Amino acid sequence: MAKQKLTEDTPFLRTPDMYQIENDAPITEYSDKLLDLIADTPHGGIPDGANAFCSVGKEKRGTVQMQLFAVIDPQTQTFGNVGFRSHGCLAAIGCAAALAEMLPGKTFEQALSITKDEIRERLGGVPSSKLYTLMLATCAVKAVIGDYLMRVQDAQDELDRLFTCESLSVDCLMTENCSLRDERVDAYMHACGEI
C-alpha cells in the first residue's frame, strides 16, 4: 500500500485488509508511530503458503476483529511471513500490523512471550479507551499457534504444554470471538461423540 498520511481529515481508513469502523477516538490521540505503521505496512492480507490462521474479536462497542495468517515452519515451529486483516478501530488495526512485524523469525515460546507492553511500545502507545486491543493482540498470538498445533499437527498435548486456555479468565471473557476457543470446543464435542 502506498504511504498515506492519516490526518484528522481522513474520515475512515478502508482497504481490503484494514477496515476502520470507529471514529470515536480522535486521530490526535494516536501516535505518529502507530499511524505510520498502518500507512506503511506491507503485511496486509494472506501471505503465500500460510498454514495457520486465527480470528479474535469483541462486539460490545462495535465489531473489532483481528485475523492473523502465518507461514509456520513445521520443522522448527518458527514463524515465517505473517499477514493480517483487521476490522475495527485504528488501535486494533495497529496491533495486528505490529504483530505481523514482530512474529517472523520467532519460535512459539518467543511469540508467546510478547507482552502487551511490547506491543504498546511498538505502536508508540494507544488511547486509554483502546487498551483492550493490546489484550486481543496477545490472544491472537495464542490463537494462531493453537490453530497450527490443533489443525495442522493435531498436537493438543503440545498446545496444552505451551499454554492453557482458562475459560473464565479476563482475556477469555473479553475476547468474545476466538477461533482457538471454537476449535477447542469442537474438539471436545467430537471427543464426546456430539459431533
KAUR-V844610 format. One record per residue. N is the residue number from 1. PSI is psi in whole degrees, 0 to 359 (* if undefined). Layout:
n = {N	N}
psi = {PSI	PSI}
//
This chain:
n = {1	2	3	4	5	6	7	8	9	10	11	12	13	14	15	16	17	18	19	20	21	22	23	24	25	26	27	28	29	30	31	32	33	34	35	36	37	38	39	40	41	42	43	44	45	46	47	48	49	50	51	52	53	54	55	56	57	58	59	60	61	62	63	64	65	66	67	68	69	70	71	72	73	74	75	76	77	78	79	80	81	82	83	84	85	86	87	88	89	90	91	92	93	94	95	96	97	98	99	100	101	102	103	104	105	106	107	108	109	110	111	112	113	114	115	116	117	118	119	120	121	122	123	124	125	126	127	128	129	130	131	132	133	134	135	136	137	138	139	140	141	142	143	144	145	146	147	148	149	150	151	152	153	154	155	156	157	158	159	160	161	162	163	164	165	166	167	168	169	170	171	172	173	174	175	176	177	178	179	180	181	182	183	184	185	186	187	188	189	190	191	192	193	194	195}
psi = {134	142	131	133	121	128	177	335	351	111	310	151	119	110	176	333	347	119	102	122	345	141	33	333	122	145	337	344	350	143	155	327	314	313	320	322	315	315	330	359	131	6	10	141	192	119	151	135	10	131	11	145	148	162	125	150	182	161	8	314	50	149	126	126	133	130	133	143	126	147	118	129	118	337	318	353	52	142	133	226	143	134	172	161	142	143	121	224	169	328	318	317	317	319	316	318	321	315	321	333	326	330	323	134	351	144	171	315	317	319	318	342	356	128	165	322	322	320	315	317	318	328	352	23	164	154	148	331	354	16	333	337	331	322	318	323	316	327	326	323	313	318	321	323	316	318	314	313	322	316	319	313	352	52	62	321	319	321	314	329	320	316	156	150	123	111	338	20	161	315	315	319	324	333	88	325	119	117	328	317	317	317	320	321	316	317	319	315	323	317	329	354	13	334	*}
//
